[in-house]
């Protein structure tokens, strides 16, 4: 089975707005066993849309069109649909419900061909697309998302080997939503090991583990500037396990609030193993949390040196009695370095809890 995507939108074509649908649509179709034949981005013009569809119709089993679909009679897509129906009479015309918006999709069925029209609003189109997959011909494999952290797409593909062409890859804030055929989920999870997350994302996976183990946590942040706390508290119910954090952006706060020794700051610098350990000790002492994490680094774009270039980050995780510290060298921009540092801390602590089999009973 072959599919094509047609993205209508002059603002996308001219670079005024990025496309948000090609990647998730193509990934889900690929994981369903559908081969992507072509992707086109065209202006908002009924005649152009009609000719594009007619051009793609031969040799394509499914055409998905997004953009220009609303509730008014003069919407681009509706005009193109009417023109198309005069050229090719469909066997059936149906609607695709819109669970988060007002404009339903249009579903045209031809002999061994299907054309689906969805709104261009990403939130609506993404919510409707599973209904498109459900309506595909038998033989298309149902798929699931396996959230992954700590591996880039190329490494995921290398590890899963022959399964890689059947999967889709959706980057999400330094995580990857790996779209896999349902029958491969267990095998792919076994191959990826700790990198395959049990929840829909890393923060939820981390929170579920703390809740299950009855643990409380806290964070000491420097270069991440409170991002760890933000990620944790995005999860509903996080007040049940997250006690709080100290954003010790300046060395004065590291020293006065967290109790970092001034001699360590002067001798080793704020971005060092010694300071990361002291930050963790300090926040655990202040909050009384069972487990915690501390992050100090250089997010950039300035502030690096030959010894400690931009992207150098020290992360310390664990308990007041046992901690693990690691140095990282990240290579993203400032925003990316902050996000990967925050998530690496969550990932390290999650793995530490599992490896040490930490539970509230062990600290009571």
Secondary structure, DSSP 8 states (H G I E B T S, - for coil): -EEEEEEE-HHHHTTSS--SSHHHHHHHHHHTT-EEEEEEEE-S-HHHHHHHHHHHHTT-SEEEEESS--SSTT-HHHHHHHHHHHHS--SEEEEE--TTSS--EEEEEETTEEEEEE-S-HHHHHHHHHHHHHTS-TT---EEEEEEES--HHHHHHHHGGGGGG-EEEEETTEEEEEEEGGGHHHHHHHHGGGB-SSSSHHHHHHHHHHHHT--EEEEESTTTTHHHHHHHTSTTGGGTEEEEEE--SHHHHHHTT---HHHHHHH-SSSHHHHHHHHHHHHHHH--SEEEEEEE--SSS---SSS-TTEEEEEEE-SS-EEEEEEE--S-HHHHHHHHHHHHHHHHHHHHHHHT--GGGG-
